[in-house]
Amino acid sequence: MTIGFGAPVFGVFANDDKPRFRDGKDWPSGIVDGVRLGEEAGYMIVNARTLFDAGVILGYCTDTVYDAVAGLEHELKSMNVVFSTIDMVKIMGPNTASYIQMQDQLGALEAGKLADIVLLAGDPLEGYWNWLKAKVVVKQGKVVVDKR
């Protein structure tokens, strides 16, 4: 899902506190293929929650072309409106692995699965904002980030 579609971004294309669409154009008039009223932002989160409650497997994705961390933060903020942190962990981990048909290799930290490990500065269950505070990253068995 790209639940953040239609929701304005701030501080990505300019630091002028002006709402922009995810390509930097004015919001809401710049929403691609939308009604250009900003309603898309509400539809996306309500539809995602409705589908999730009906048993649809939602996974994380984005097709933004700006900074990856800013894109992730935007999606997490949008998810946070209608999903609990437990729901978000499921969506970001096992559901995404299932969606890309790699649930046997990815999606959980357990024996026999491939895993890159991210150690955070805060409790991930307290809120999505702690997901953006990586202290240590282990990728393919090697420490690639160490901010301890």
DAMO-V527921 format. One record per backbone hydrogen bond with DSSP energy under -0.5 kcal/mol. NH is the residue of the N-H (numbers start at 1). CO is the residue of the C=O. If there is no record, write none. Layout:
NH/CO ; NH/CO
This chain:
5/2 ; 7/4 ; 9/20 ; 11/14 ; 20/9 ; 21/25 ; 24/21 ; 27/19 ; 30/26 ; 31/28 ; 34/31 ; 41/38 ; 42/38 ; 42/39 ; 43/39 ; 44/40 ; 45/41 ; 46/42 ; 47/43 ; 48/44 ; 49/45 ; 50/46 ; 51/47 ; 52/48 ; 53/49 ; 54/50 ; 55/52 ; 56/51 ; 58/56 ; 60/91 ; 61/1 ; 71/67 ; 72/68 ; 73/69 ; 74/70 ; 75/71 ; 76/72 ; 77/73 ; 78/74 ; 79/75 ; 80/76 ; 81/77 ; 81/78 ; 82/79 ; 83/79 ; 88/84 ; 89/85 ; 90/86 ; 91/87 ; 92/88 ; 93/89 ; 94/107 ; 95/90 ; 96/91 ; 97/93 ; 98/94 ; 99/95 ; 100/96 ; 101/98 ; 102/97 ; 105/102 ; 106/102 ; 110/108 ; 113/110 ; 114/105 ; 117/138 ; 119/136 ; 120/118 ; 121/133 ; 126/123 ; 127/123 ; 130/127 ; 131/128 ; 132/129 ; 133/130 ; 134/132 ; 135/119 ; 136/119 ; 137/145 ; 138/117 ; 139/137 ; 139/142 ; 142/139 ; 144/137 ; 144/142 ; 145/137 ; 147/135
